[in-house]
Amino acid sequence: MIARLALRGLLDRPWRSLFLLGGFGLGVGVMITLLAIGEAMVLQSRDEKLVGGGDVTVLPDGLDLEVMKTGGVGGMFVSIPNARFVHRQLLASPRLADRVRAVAPQTDGTLLYVRTAAGEFPVRALGEVPSATRAVGAAPTIVAGAWDDDEADRRWLRPTDAELRHEIDRFHHTPAGLAADERPTWGEWHYFNVLSADRKRWAFLTLAVGGDVPGGAWGGQVLLTVHEEGRPARRFVRPVAARDVSLDTARANLALGGDSVTVLPDGRYRVTAHAREAATGAPATITLTVTPSPGAYFPGTSIGSDALVSGYAVPALRAEADGELCIAGRCERFAAAQAYHDHNWGVWRDVEWEWGAARAGAFTLLYGRVLRSGADDVREPLFVYLVDSLGFRALFRPPEIRYTDGRTAAAGAGRLAVPSQAVLEEVRGEDTLRIVLTVEDAVASDVRLDRRGPAAARRARPWFIQMKGRARLEGRLGGRPLAGEGTGFFETYR
């Protein structure tokens, strides 16, 4: 009876019947497709090889997971900047030891090219650290041979203190892609500062190379500035010819004609330098052994664009120094003195920066940004980087640094208004940050004296301001209070 009624309906209203049958078939097809997609998603959610083994997968912000699985254009070139730092100081840090049992870095499906006598061939590469992959339960079954960590795997996971310094503090050659007029402005240097026990005297030491390194016109320089609160700074300089400079693009060691920065086997820095005062010719020598605090480092960042090439790393954000500073035979000893060390490289023509580093009780903070005005108009965002005894603690992005120009400093034949206070603030959800810098001493240097030509004469802010003062930290992070106060050094332009 049902079949007869269906046939009668089809014959009586053929177009309506075909329309209904077509809609029913389309609905069934959509249902089958959705069920298939749902099954595929369930299978993917159980697939530990999506990116790496483990219960938590870390991916770059904004990455499409479907692209990762299907191997699309975006997935082919995925990388996590400073992956070693992310592993050591975030995922596998002592701070998370009670919650994270194992972490395994992996890269899968990376496009590489193999060149042979027969030509160039594209390949897709996989990279893993065997011991880490086994620890998260994602190791493959080995049917023959052995699959164990080699020396490179060990250095990636657990470098010695000396290996870590060389990794982030190595030198560079002037990039081949720089324009001819930019190559002479390339500069790279080790910078150290050390503070006396009474906080009234301090020294800044720079051992630098600059120019077209190593194939063109280039050389080195030792620059030592010695400060005493309320008195003019003393500047000691020694130029070094290129033939007397030794640098290494795989290591942090640098030698400038008898002066040097050397990483010792235990990870400390041995620093020696001598120079003569620019104004009087008085000799100065400094010898320091700098001991970085464990985990208190900034791994480094670089800007590589047509407008600006600039790099910066801080191997010793919090450190202690032992040694001696002698000027014209009069010496001052340092014992467990507050110290700091960073490393800069890049093109520095018409470049300015905001920068500061300070202790704040149990915390140590670093802030900064790079600016380049003119046609390029490069304005990198401001950052605040915070560490404690367990290493990296937080990164903040204050929108600005607010200065109060309540002091003056000698500037040529006159006086220049300079900061007496600066404030950095950010509110990010339940986390808050407030840093108040109180300036105790400031020195102004005319950057036009070191840079000739029309561009230097037109600089809107030609005075480089170096300051010493107190930093007060307050706020909340992860539901816990942030608080501390200590001494630091700060820089800006006017």
Wavefront OBJ file of the C-alpha trace (Angstrom):
o trace
v 0.000 0.000 0.000
v 2.831 2.470 0.961
v 4.737 1.730 -2.236
v 1.528 2.263 -4.301
v 0.868 5.626 -2.597
v 4.472 6.740 -3.189
v 4.244 5.783 -6.859
v 0.879 7.559 -7.276
v 2.324 10.689 -5.616
v 5.384 10.624 -7.867
v 3.257 10.268 -11.018
v 0.750 12.896 -9.899
v 3.293 15.542 -8.785
v 6.633 14.529 -10.386
v 8.529 17.852 -9.944
v 7.508 18.299 -6.340
v 8.494 14.707 -5.560
v 11.900 15.085 -7.202
v 12.512 18.299 -5.246
v 11.709 16.578 -1.956
v 13.903 13.604 -2.819
v 16.772 15.914 -3.734
v 16.474 17.786 -0.430
v 16.391 14.538 1.500
v 19.517 13.297 -0.288
v 21.348 16.580 0.347
v 20.502 16.373 4.047
v 21.811 12.818 4.270
v 25.016 13.855 2.492
v 25.598 16.779 4.870
v 25.008 14.494 7.846
v 27.578 11.974 6.556
v 30.123 14.766 5.979
v 29.673 16.235 9.459
v 30.007 12.820 11.060
v 33.223 12.213 9.110
v 34.674 15.584 10.183
v 33.714 14.903 13.803
v 35.430 11.530 13.707
v 38.564 13.113 12.191
v 38.648 15.786 14.917
v 38.358 13.135 17.632
v 41.243 11.219 16.046
v 43.353 14.395 15.848
v 42.663 15.241 19.488
v 44.124 11.853 20.411
v 47.112 12.248 18.085
v 50.204 13.088 20.184
v 52.228 13.612 17.003
v 50.199 16.691 16.050
v 53.191 18.784 17.127
v 54.870 16.929 19.970
v 54.216 14.438 22.717
v 52.765 15.328 26.066
v 49.602 16.691 27.586
v 50.259 20.361 26.723
v 51.238 21.624 23.268
v 52.832 25.078 22.904
v 52.316 26.856 19.574
v 53.034 30.376 18.284
v 50.210 32.855 18.877
v 47.602 32.912 16.092
v 48.597 29.617 14.471
v 45.850 27.603 12.745
v 45.856 24.042 14.099
v 44.353 22.700 10.873
v 47.292 24.186 8.970
v 49.659 22.368 11.324
v 47.972 19.034 10.660
v 47.481 19.348 6.919
v 50.956 20.755 6.259
v 49.767 23.966 4.613
v 52.008 26.873 3.710
v 51.753 28.366 7.215
v 52.542 25.063 8.877
v 55.611 24.381 6.773
v 57.668 27.205 8.234
v 56.458 27.298 11.849
v 59.093 28.093 14.450
v 59.072 29.380 18.006
v 61.574 32.236 18.521
v 64.030 31.616 21.369
v 62.760 28.040 21.717
v 65.666 27.155 24.005
v 64.696 29.961 26.363
v 61.022 28.905 26.259
v 62.060 25.364 27.202
v 64.568 26.227 29.942
v 62.971 29.255 31.575
v 59.261 28.627 31.051
v 58.114 25.049 30.444
v 60.932 23.182 32.196
v 61.750 25.843 34.783
v 62.019 25.057 38.509
v 59.003 27.342 39.020
v 56.732 24.739 37.375
v 58.440 21.620 38.755
v 55.391 20.721 40.866
v 53.094 20.837 37.812
v 55.211 19.864 34.795
v 56.693 16.373 34.767
v 58.396 16.382 31.354
v 58.816 18.660 28.321
v 59.822 17.562 24.818
v 60.876 20.038 22.101
v 60.069 18.783 18.603
v 59.920 20.111 15.066
v 58.094 18.213 12.362
v 57.649 18.756 8.643
v 60.286 21.492 8.319
v 61.170 22.242 4.707
v 64.899 21.871 3.965
v 66.917 21.573 0.770
v 69.653 18.995 0.235
v 72.307 19.899 -2.296
v 74.249 17.099 -3.984
v 76.238 16.676 -7.156
v 73.016 15.608 -8.864
v 71.161 18.786 -7.888
v 69.022 20.299 -5.137
v 66.187 18.331 -3.556
v 63.451 19.455 -1.127
v 63.022 17.323 1.985
v 60.792 17.485 5.045
v 62.791 17.169 8.264
v 61.929 16.013 11.780
v 63.879 17.034 14.885
v 63.590 15.627 18.398
v 65.667 15.199 21.541
v 65.531 11.433 22.286
v 65.579 11.584 26.085
v 62.923 14.318 26.187
v 60.654 12.526 23.715
v 60.897 9.326 25.766
v 60.091 11.276 28.933
v 56.711 12.369 27.543
v 55.918 8.875 26.247
v 56.108 9.716 22.553
v 59.278 7.848 21.549
v 59.151 5.698 18.407
v 59.792 1.967 18.503
v 63.471 1.299 17.718
v 63.830 -1.868 15.642
v 67.616 -1.610 15.223
v 70.491 0.483 16.502
v 70.305 3.125 19.230
v 68.496 6.433 19.604
v 70.127 8.491 22.336
v 71.075 12.097 23.031
v 74.278 13.367 21.467
v 76.376 16.302 22.664
v 74.274 18.837 20.742
v 71.114 17.497 22.414
v 72.710 17.897 25.834
v 73.767 21.477 25.089
v 70.242 22.282 23.902
v 68.610 20.913 27.058
v 71.224 21.476 29.751
v 74.096 23.736 28.697
v 76.829 24.477 31.188
v 77.035 28.062 32.415
v 79.949 28.713 30.055
v 78.095 27.199 27.074
v 75.061 29.358 27.846
v 77.191 32.529 27.848
v 78.754 31.666 24.485
v 75.342 30.785 23.049
v 73.754 34.191 23.676
v 76.854 36.432 23.904
v 78.726 35.596 20.682
v 79.948 38.174 18.174
v 78.790 38.884 14.616
v 80.270 40.075 11.355
v 78.828 43.126 9.619
v 75.859 41.753 7.614
v 76.553 41.372 3.905
v 73.200 42.901 2.955
v 73.841 46.335 4.491
v 74.032 49.293 2.138
v 77.476 50.786 1.575
v 76.693 53.920 3.591
v 75.412 51.798 6.506
v 78.422 49.500 6.820
v 80.702 52.059 8.539
v 78.006 52.632 11.178
v 77.949 48.974 12.295
v 78.976 48.550 15.920
v 79.091 45.737 18.474
v 80.222 45.749 22.063
v 80.419 44.142 25.482
v 79.149 46.504 28.173
v 79.659 46.146 31.940
v 78.748 48.352 34.873
v 79.768 48.057 38.502
v 78.605 49.976 41.589
v 80.518 50.773 44.774
v 79.271 49.481 48.120
v 78.135 52.961 49.247
v 76.347 53.546 45.892
v 78.238 56.815 45.387
v 80.663 55.701 42.660
v 80.233 53.537 39.577
v 81.937 52.705 36.311
v 80.721 51.876 32.804
v 83.074 49.783 30.653
v 82.643 49.137 26.917
v 84.867 46.965 24.737
v 83.683 47.539 21.179
v 84.352 46.831 17.529
v 82.901 48.800 14.656
v 82.922 49.303 10.915
v 82.908 46.803 8.070
v 83.926 43.698 10.083
v 86.040 41.808 9.071
v 86.652 42.615 5.412
v 86.625 46.404 5.223
v 87.723 49.372 7.312
v 87.105 48.571 10.966
v 88.699 48.581 14.401
v 88.096 48.437 18.131
v 87.840 50.729 21.122
v 88.027 50.555 24.903
v 85.820 53.125 26.637
v 85.719 53.517 30.422
v 83.621 56.203 32.114
v 83.979 56.674 35.858
v 81.257 58.466 37.818
v 80.955 59.902 41.304
v 77.636 61.266 42.504
v 77.408 65.022 42.058
v 80.672 65.317 40.100
v 81.488 65.379 36.364
v 82.147 62.000 34.747
v 85.680 61.062 33.713
v 86.113 59.475 30.268
v 88.999 57.137 29.397
v 89.484 55.960 25.797
v 91.860 53.706 23.861
v 91.498 52.975 20.122
v 92.593 49.547 18.888
v 93.625 48.697 15.314
v 91.817 45.857 13.558
v 94.993 43.760 13.450
v 95.005 43.744 17.274
v 91.370 42.636 17.612
v 90.309 39.010 18.041
v 86.616 38.101 18.012
v 84.668 34.887 17.495
v 81.235 34.462 15.913
v 80.668 31.292 17.954
v 81.944 32.509 21.329
v 81.673 35.494 23.667
v 85.418 36.013 24.046
v 86.867 39.291 22.744
v 90.455 40.596 22.786
v 91.411 44.210 22.079
v 95.162 44.621 22.035
v 95.912 43.114 25.439
v 92.507 43.863 26.984
v 89.870 41.177 26.923
v 86.540 39.703 27.921
v 86.887 35.973 28.588
v 84.273 33.459 29.678
v 85.821 31.187 32.310
v 84.998 27.439 32.428
v 82.583 28.005 35.338
v 80.635 30.679 33.417
v 82.085 33.764 35.080
v 83.498 36.668 33.028
v 87.078 37.808 33.384
v 87.400 41.421 32.193
v 90.563 43.499 31.850
v 90.959 46.946 30.271
v 93.189 49.975 30.295
v 92.829 53.431 28.725
v 93.808 57.086 29.151
v 91.655 60.016 30.124
v 90.660 62.054 27.087
v 91.125 65.385 28.898
v 94.298 64.825 30.999
v 95.999 61.683 29.700
v 95.775 60.051 33.150
v 95.935 56.238 32.932
v 93.172 53.943 34.192
v 93.004 50.173 34.526
v 90.122 47.938 35.537
v 90.089 44.225 36.306
v 86.839 42.452 37.134
v 85.564 38.949 37.656
v 81.819 39.065 37.044
v 79.590 36.286 38.407
v 76.072 36.189 36.852
v 73.186 35.039 39.050
v 71.635 31.745 37.836
v 68.699 32.235 35.494
v 68.952 36.036 35.512
v 69.522 36.656 31.823
v 67.704 38.029 28.764
v 68.215 35.599 25.862
v 68.482 38.225 23.180
v 66.342 39.780 20.501
v 67.098 41.311 17.140
v 65.460 43.650 14.654
v 66.318 42.865 11.063
v 64.507 45.144 8.617
v 65.339 47.475 5.745
v 65.060 50.360 8.201
v 67.063 49.065 11.151
v 69.372 46.205 12.129
v 69.758 45.974 15.899
v 70.421 43.189 18.391
v 70.602 43.019 22.181
v 71.220 40.305 24.787
v 71.818 40.423 28.553
v 73.883 37.452 29.770
v 74.186 38.932 33.283
v 71.086 40.906 34.223
v 71.921 40.422 37.910
v 75.552 39.799 38.828
v 78.283 40.427 41.356
v 81.783 41.666 40.591
v 85.132 41.350 42.339
v 88.119 43.334 41.183
v 89.891 46.654 41.144
v 89.715 50.038 39.414
v 92.858 52.174 39.400
v 93.180 55.771 38.149
v 96.630 57.347 38.114
v 97.804 54.854 40.734
v 94.840 55.341 43.085
v 92.811 52.138 43.369
v 89.376 51.078 44.587
v 88.520 47.459 45.335
v 85.210 45.790 44.558
v 83.988 42.767 46.522
v 80.632 41.176 45.607
v 79.667 44.545 44.103
v 76.416 45.018 42.174
v 77.186 44.481 38.481
v 75.535 44.041 35.096
v 76.596 42.924 31.601
v 74.926 43.185 28.196
v 75.848 42.810 24.534
v 74.723 45.070 21.670
v 75.140 44.896 17.908
v 73.678 46.689 14.911
v 73.561 49.856 12.824
v 73.497 52.858 15.125
v 73.192 55.884 12.832
v 70.357 58.156 14.023
v 69.248 55.539 16.575
v 67.929 56.349 20.050
v 66.711 54.168 22.886
v 65.001 54.093 26.241
v 66.765 51.677 28.572
v 67.105 50.777 32.216
v 68.174 47.903 34.452
v 67.820 47.778 38.221
v 67.530 45.549 41.243
v 64.276 45.762 43.187
v 64.657 43.589 46.267
v 64.364 39.937 45.210
v 63.466 41.031 41.657
v 65.610 42.397 38.856
v 64.045 44.393 36.054
v 65.027 45.404 32.550
v 63.130 47.812 30.328
v 63.751 49.347 26.941
v 62.904 50.066 23.336
v 64.711 51.249 20.193
v 63.745 54.339 18.182
v 64.902 55.620 14.814
v 63.306 58.832 13.602
v 63.264 60.243 10.108
v 61.963 58.642 6.920
v 62.229 55.135 8.469
v 60.420 56.102 11.702
v 61.141 52.869 13.599
v 59.418 52.814 17.012
v 59.676 49.471 18.734
v 57.206 48.955 21.626
v 58.376 49.370 25.204
v 58.920 46.229 27.291
v 59.611 45.414 30.932
v 61.327 42.086 31.632
v 61.262 40.746 35.189
v 63.307 37.970 36.839
v 63.648 36.575 40.341
v 65.718 33.812 41.973
v 64.033 31.160 39.770
v 64.696 33.007 36.519
v 62.191 34.638 34.181
v 59.067 35.867 35.983
v 57.048 38.057 33.606
v 57.037 40.328 30.559
v 54.996 43.528 30.563
v 54.258 46.051 27.803
v 53.701 49.516 29.326
v 52.362 51.929 26.710
v 54.840 54.648 27.680
v 57.443 55.846 30.145
v 56.450 59.137 31.785
v 59.335 61.421 32.701
v 59.364 64.367 35.081
v 62.231 66.704 34.164
v 63.005 68.072 37.603
v 66.823 68.081 37.450
v 69.473 69.776 35.313
v 72.804 68.544 33.985
v 75.769 70.305 32.400
v 75.334 70.416 28.615
v 78.127 72.172 26.814
v 78.288 75.745 28.100
v 74.818 75.604 29.636
v 72.397 73.460 31.598
v 69.852 70.955 30.286
v 66.608 69.822 31.904
v 66.862 66.066 32.608
v 64.595 63.562 34.394
v 64.241 63.483 38.140
v 61.639 60.727 38.018
v 60.131 58.243 35.578
v 57.067 55.986 35.852
v 56.135 52.841 33.921
v 52.681 51.289 34.455
v 50.535 48.544 32.972
v 47.283 46.809 33.941
v 46.709 43.450 32.250
v 43.653 41.682 33.601
v 44.307 40.972 37.265
v 48.052 41.620 36.880
v 49.363 45.120 37.569
v 52.782 46.736 37.333
v 54.094 50.067 38.559
v 57.760 51.047 38.482
v 58.914 54.396 39.866
v 62.468 55.492 39.041
v 63.993 58.227 41.197
v 67.080 59.775 39.618
v 70.004 60.570 41.930
v 72.604 61.567 39.322
v 72.515 62.390 35.606
v 75.122 63.118 32.932
v 74.414 64.552 29.453
v 76.620 63.774 26.422
v 76.304 65.485 23.035
v 75.984 62.686 20.451
v 76.728 65.184 17.657
v 80.379 65.234 18.703
v 80.750 61.605 17.585
v 78.669 61.920 14.401
v 79.438 64.527 11.753
v 77.317 65.727 8.846
v 73.924 67.349 8.257
v 71.942 64.462 9.766
v 73.763 64.813 13.084
v 73.220 68.561 13.137
v 69.467 68.118 12.594
v 68.923 65.658 15.465
v 65.825 66.605 17.433
v 67.208 65.067 20.648
v 71.022 65.403 20.511
v 71.745 64.787 24.213
v 72.302 61.275 25.539
v 71.333 61.116 29.244
v 72.881 58.499 31.547
v 71.330 58.269 35.009
v 71.793 56.432 38.300
v 69.032 56.128 40.853
v 66.515 54.056 42.784
v 63.862 51.784 41.328
v 60.704 50.927 43.272
v 58.592 48.023 42.034
v 54.988 47.376 43.057
v 51.934 45.547 41.729
v 50.434 42.045 41.548
v 51.263 39.061 39.394
v 49.386 35.774 39.422
v 47.556 36.812 42.558
v 50.755 37.567 44.452
v 52.209 40.983 45.305
v 55.222 42.427 43.517
v 57.355 44.654 45.717
v 60.990 45.646 45.942
v 63.422 48.533 45.799
v 67.026 48.878 44.725
v 69.607 50.704 42.617
v 69.834 50.821 38.842
v 71.020 52.694 35.763
v 68.803 54.324 33.144
v 69.252 56.005 29.751
v 67.222 58.298 27.508
v 67.647 61.229 25.087
v 66.824 64.932 25.271
l 1 2 3 4 5 6 7 8 9 10 11 12 13 14 15 16 17 18 19 20 21 22 23 24 25 26 27 28 29 30 31 32 33 34 35 36 37 38 39 40 41 42 43 44 45 46 47 48 49 50 51 52 53 54 55 56 57 58 59 60 61 62 63 64 65 66 67 68 69 70 71 72 73 74 75 76 77 78 79 80 81 82 83 84 85 86 87 88 89 90 91 92 93 94 95 96 97 98 99 100 101 102 103 104 105 106 107 108 109 110 111 112 113 114 115 116 117 118 119 120 121 122 123 124 125 126 127 128 129 130 131 132 133 134 135 136 137 138 139 140 141 142 143 144 145 146 147 148 149 150 151 152 153 154 155 156 157 158 159 160 161 162 163 164 165 166 167 168 169 170 171 172 173 174 175 176 177 178 179 180 181 182 183 184 185 186 187 188 189 190 191 192 193 194 195 196 197 198 199 200 201 202 203 204 205 206 207 208 209 210 211 212 213 214 215 216 217 218 219 220 221 222 223 224 225 226 227 228 229 230 231 232 233 234 235 236 237 238 239 240 241 242 243 244 245 246 247 248 249 250 251 252 253 254 255 256 257 258 259 260 261 262 263 264 265 266 267 268 269 270 271 272 273 274 275 276 277 278 279 280 281 282 283 284 285 286 287 288 289 290 291 292 293 294 295 296 297 298 299 300 301 302 303 304 305 306 307 308 309 310 311 312 313 314 315 316 317 318 319 320 321 322 323 324 325 326 327 328 329 330 331 332 333 334 335 336 337 338 339 340 341 342 343 344 345 346 347 348 349 350 351 352 353 354 355 356 357 358 359 360 361 362 363 364 365 366 367 368 369 370 371 372 373 374 375 376 377 378 379 380 381 382 383 384 385 386 387 388 389 390 391 392 393 394 395 396 397 398 399 400 401 402 403 404 405 406 407 408 409 410 411 412 413 414 415 416 417 418 419 420 421 422 423 424 425 426 427 428 429 430 431 432 433 434 435 436 437 438 439 440 441 442 443 444 445 446 447 448 449 450 451 452 453 454 455 456 457 458 459 460 461 462 463 464 465 466 467 468 469 470 471 472 473 474 475 476 477 478 479 480 481 482 483 484 485 486 487 488 489 490 491 492 493 494
